[in-house]
Amino acid sequence: MNHFLRATALGAALFSASAALAEAEKYTLDASHSQIVFSYDHLGFSTTWGMFSGFEGEIMFDQANPAASSVSVSMPVKSMLTGWEGRFQHFMSKDFFDASDDEMVSFASTGIEVTGETTAKITGDLTLNGVTKPVVLDAVLNKTGDHPMANKPWAGFSATTSVLRSDFGLGMFAPYVSDEVAIQISIEAMKAE
């Protein structure tokens, strides 16, 4: 085999090996350390908070090419935590969600724009109250590495965004109770086996 053919074969082998290493790997959310917190202004008197926790999801994480990654999560609307049963019941009433037991909130990414070494804008479809709208998450990769107790690869991410609840048919009492809802996300994910 001449030098050119040997070099071409070696180049093809290295390209195949690096392509295989660069493929996205599946990570599943650690439900015990993943939360979505939302807040809104209540009549100018206070900021009211709520949370979703214990939800499921997966990340196809390509560390070599983060733009090729993807994320999807879903949770029952009725898993919402409000800190007060009366508020929860009002949110589940016909004034807002009129939620059935199997109604879900979901997010599925449609694109990722890397904006820095550890930052990205994740565009995706948010489905809430039976309405699907695009949203953009300002995301940060907090850390990757082996989890010291689980002894497996782990990743942590945070993100923020805001939505208008009226876009999802949930605009009761706006603008007195703010239409804009701020969302903060913090998740951990483990490499799937």
Secondary structure, 3 states (H helix, E strand, C coil): CCHHHHHHHHHHHHHHHHHHHCCCEEEEECHHHCEEEEEEEECCCEEEEEEEECCEEEEEECCCCHHHCEEEEEEEHHHCECCCHHHHHHHHCCCCCCCCCCCEEEEEEEEEEECCCCEEEEEEEEEECCEEEEEEEEEEEEEEEECCCCCCEEEEEEEEEEEEHHHHCCCCCCCCECCEEEEEEEEEEEECC
